[in-house]
């Protein structure tokens, strides 16, 4: 093979690897925080130009990208959803809804510590974002439960610490959220957390509130079990 052909082959390999890197980073929030390639820079420039042309400004385009992200998410196209959330973030790095999308996808991948950081950032960007506080609470709950499986010698402290954080955030979520379905889910999680703390009386109360908003999350069996545990704990006291 001549030197010229070898040079052409090397350039082709380099171009292919660069293209793969560009495609691969779309799967991660913030494009994986990688150093931007020339291809990525060109893509972002083209995205911004086309967005301004279509929507008039980057913020409107960012909101549209979030909507596209959730449409893909609910169609079970998670990689496409991540791509749209990344586009939203490029167009508006302070769009809390893009961060919320990142957090949900990371949570579903069981990347709980990363999801926690993202949800926390989301609440900093928008202190009125009730469901972000809710998901932050749920993530703390899962982190605590994971700790009980992995580190049995510290399970009590680790679980208790995270459940306390979760209770703080879930109460915050309950004061900010307005939609009945969101509130039903929030009070369901609140009830679950209280049950984990063995505060069954309050757990029953929150479960009934959840049902009042929407009975999608709380079953009658769930409430019956809470009431049985409440009765059992009260009998032990007596």
C-alpha positions as CSV (number, residue, x, y, z in Angstrom):
1,X,0.0,0.0,0.0
2,X,1.4,3.4,-1.0
3,X,2.0,6.2,1.6
4,X,-0.8,8.2,0.0
5,X,-3.3,5.4,0.5
6,X,-2.1,4.8,4.0
7,X,-2.6,8.5,4.8
8,X,-6.1,8.4,3.3
9,X,-7.0,5.3,5.4
10,X,-5.8,7.0,8.6
11,X,-7.9,10.1,7.8
12,X,-10.9,7.8,7.2
13,X,-10.4,6.1,10.6
14,X,-10.0,9.4,12.4
15,X,-13.2,10.8,10.8
16,X,-15.1,7.6,11.7
17,X,-13.9,7.7,15.3
18,X,-14.8,11.4,15.7
19,X,-18.2,10.7,14.3
20,X,-18.7,7.8,16.8
21,X,-17.6,10.0,19.6
22,X,-20.1,12.7,18.6
23,X,-22.9,10.1,18.4
24,X,-22.0,8.4,21.6
25,X,-21.9,11.5,23.8
26,X,-25.5,12.2,22.9
27,X,-26.4,9.4,25.3
28,X,-25.2,11.3,28.3
29,X,-26.3,14.5,30.1
30,X,-24.3,17.6,29.0
31,X,-22.9,15.4,26.3
32,X,-20.8,13.6,28.9
33,X,-18.9,16.9,29.8
34,X,-16.4,15.9,27.1
35,X,-14.1,18.4,25.3
36,X,-16.1,19.5,22.3
37,X,-14.9,18.2,19.0
38,X,-15.0,20.4,15.9
39,X,-18.0,18.4,14.7
40,X,-19.8,19.1,18.0
41,X,-19.0,22.8,17.8
42,X,-20.4,22.9,14.2
43,X,-23.5,21.0,15.3
44,X,-24.2,23.4,18.2
45,X,-23.8,26.5,16.0
46,X,-26.2,25.0,13.4
47,X,-28.7,24.1,16.2
48,X,-28.6,27.7,17.5
49,X,-29.0,29.3,14.1
50,X,-31.9,27.0,13.1
51,X,-33.6,27.5,16.4
52,X,-33.5,31.3,16.3
53,X,-34.7,31.2,12.7
54,X,-37.7,28.9,13.7
55,X,-38.6,30.1,17.2
56,X,-37.2,33.6,17.3
57,X,-34.9,33.0,20.3
58,X,-33.0,30.2,22.1
59,X,-35.3,30.0,25.2
60,X,-38.4,29.2,23.1
61,X,-36.4,26.6,21.2
62,X,-35.1,25.1,24.5
63,X,-38.7,24.7,25.8
64,X,-39.7,23.0,22.5
65,X,-36.7,20.6,22.8
66,X,-37.9,19.6,26.3
67,X,-41.4,18.9,24.9
68,X,-39.8,16.8,22.2
69,X,-37.7,15.0,24.9
70,X,-40.8,14.0,26.9
71,X,-42.6,12.9,23.7
72,X,-39.7,10.6,22.9
73,X,-39.6,9.4,26.6
74,X,-43.2,8.4,26.7
75,X,-42.7,6.6,23.4
76,X,-40.0,4.6,25.1
77,X,-37.2,6.2,23.1
78,X,-34.9,7.1,26.0
79,X,-31.8,7.8,23.9
80,X,-33.8,10.2,21.7
81,X,-35.2,11.9,24.8
82,X,-31.6,12.4,26.1
83,X,-30.6,13.9,22.8
84,X,-33.5,16.4,23.0
85,X,-32.8,17.3,26.6
86,X,-29.1,18.0,25.7
87,X,-30.3,20.2,22.8
88,X,-32.5,22.1,25.3
89,X,-29.5,22.5,27.7
90,X,-27.3,23.8,24.8
91,X,-30.0,26.4,23.9
92,X,-30.6,27.4,27.6
93,X,-28.1,26.1,30.2
94,X,-30.5,27.4,32.9
95,X,-33.6,25.6,31.8
96,X,-34.6,23.6,34.9
97,X,-36.9,21.4,32.8
98,X,-33.9,20.1,30.9
99,X,-32.2,19.2,34.2
100,X,-35.3,17.5,35.4
101,X,-35.3,15.3,32.2
102,X,-31.7,14.5,32.8
103,X,-32.5,13.5,36.4
104,X,-35.3,11.2,35.5
105,X,-33.3,9.4,32.9
106,X,-30.3,9.0,35.2
107,X,-32.6,7.7,38.0
108,X,-34.0,5.1,35.7
109,X,-30.5,4.0,34.9
110,X,-30.0,3.6,38.7
111,X,-27.3,6.3,38.6
112,X,-28.7,7.6,41.9
113,X,-25.9,9.9,43.1
114,X,-25.7,11.6,39.7
115,X,-29.5,11.9,39.6
116,X,-29.5,13.5,43.1
117,X,-27.0,16.1,42.0
118,X,-29.1,16.9,38.9
119,X,-32.4,17.2,40.8
120,X,-30.7,19.4,43.4
121,X,-29.4,21.7,40.6
122,X,-32.9,21.7,39.1
123,X,-34.4,23.0,42.4
124,X,-31.7,25.7,42.5
125,X,-32.5,26.8,39.0
126,X,-36.3,26.8,39.8
127,X,-37.1,26.9,43.6
128,X,-40.8,26.5,42.7
129,X,-40.4,23.2,40.8
130,X,-42.5,20.9,43.1
131,X,-41.9,17.7,41.2
132,X,-38.1,18.3,41.2
133,X,-38.3,18.3,45.0
134,X,-40.4,15.2,44.9
135,X,-37.9,13.3,42.7
136,X,-35.1,14.5,44.9
137,X,-36.9,12.9,47.8
138,X,-37.5,9.7,45.9
139,X,-33.9,9.5,44.9
140,X,-32.7,10.0,48.5
141,X,-35.1,7.2,49.5
142,X,-33.5,4.8,46.9
143,X,-30.0,5.8,47.9
144,X,-30.8,4.9,51.5
145,X,-32.4,1.6,50.5
146,X,-29.4,0.7,48.3
147,X,-27.1,1.4,51.2
148,X,-28.9,-1.2,53.4
149,X,-28.2,-3.8,50.7
150,X,-24.5,-2.9,50.2
151,X,-23.3,-1.9,53.6
152,X,-25.2,-3.7,56.3
153,X,-22.9,-2.4,59.1
154,X,-24.0,1.2,58.4
155,X,-27.5,0.5,57.1
156,X,-29.3,2.2,60.0
157,X,-27.4,5.5,59.9
158,X,-27.3,5.7,56.1
159,X,-31.0,4.8,55.6
160,X,-32.1,7.1,58.4
161,X,-30.1,10.0,57.1
162,X,-31.5,9.7,53.5
163,X,-35.1,9.1,54.7
164,X,-34.8,12.3,56.8
165,X,-33.6,14.2,53.7
166,X,-36.4,12.7,51.7
167,X,-39.0,13.7,54.2
168,X,-37.8,17.3,54.1
169,X,-37.9,17.4,50.3
170,X,-41.3,15.7,50.0
171,X,-42.9,18.1,52.3
172,X,-41.4,21.0,50.3
173,X,-42.9,19.4,47.1
174,X,-46.3,19.2,48.7
175,X,-46.4,23.0,49.2
176,X,-45.3,23.8,45.6
177,X,-47.2,21.3,43.4
178,X,-50.6,22.2,42.1
179,X,-51.8,19.3,39.9
180,X,-53.9,16.7,41.5
181,X,-52.0,13.8,39.9
182,X,-48.7,15.2,41.1
183,X,-50.0,15.7,44.6
184,X,-51.4,12.2,44.7
185,X,-48.0,10.8,43.8
186,X,-46.3,13.2,46.4
187,X,-48.6,12.1,49.2
188,X,-48.1,8.5,48.2
189,X,-44.3,8.8,48.5
190,X,-44.8,10.8,51.8
191,X,-46.9,8.0,53.2
192,X,-44.3,5.4,52.1
193,X,-41.5,7.3,53.8
194,X,-43.4,7.7,57.0
195,X,-44.1,4.0,57.0
196,X,-40.4,3.4,56.7
197,X,-39.9,5.5,59.8
198,X,-42.7,3.4,61.5
199,X,-44.9,6.5,61.9
200,X,-47.9,4.6,60.7
201,X,-50.5,7.0,62.0
202,X,-49.2,9.8,59.8
203,X,-48.6,7.4,57.0
204,X,-52.3,6.4,56.9
205,X,-53.2,10.1,56.9
206,X,-51.0,10.9,53.9
207,X,-52.2,7.8,52.1
208,X,-55.8,8.9,52.4
209,X,-54.9,12.4,51.1
210,X,-53.2,10.8,48.1
211,X,-56.4,8.9,47.4
212,X,-58.4,12.0,47.7
213,X,-56.4,13.7,44.9
214,X,-56.2,10.6,42.7
215,X,-56.5,6.9,43.5
216,X,-54.0,5.8,41.0
217,X,-51.1,5.2,43.4
218,X,-52.7,4.0,46.7
219,X,-54.5,0.7,46.8
220,X,-56.9,-0.4,49.5
221,X,-54.4,-3.1,50.4
222,X,-51.7,-0.6,51.0
223,X,-53.9,1.3,53.4
224,X,-55.0,-1.9,55.1
225,X,-51.4,-2.9,55.7
226,X,-50.6,0.5,57.2
227,X,-53.6,0.2,59.5
228,X,-52.5,-3.3,60.6
229,X,-49.0,-2.0,61.4
230,X,-50.5,0.9,63.2
231,X,-52.7,-1.3,65.3
232,X,-49.8,-3.7,66.0
233,X,-47.5,-0.8,67.1
234,X,-50.2,0.6,69.4
235,X,-50.8,-2.8,71.0
236,X,-47.1,-3.1,71.7
237,X,-47.1,0.2,73.5
238,X,-50.0,-1.0,75.6
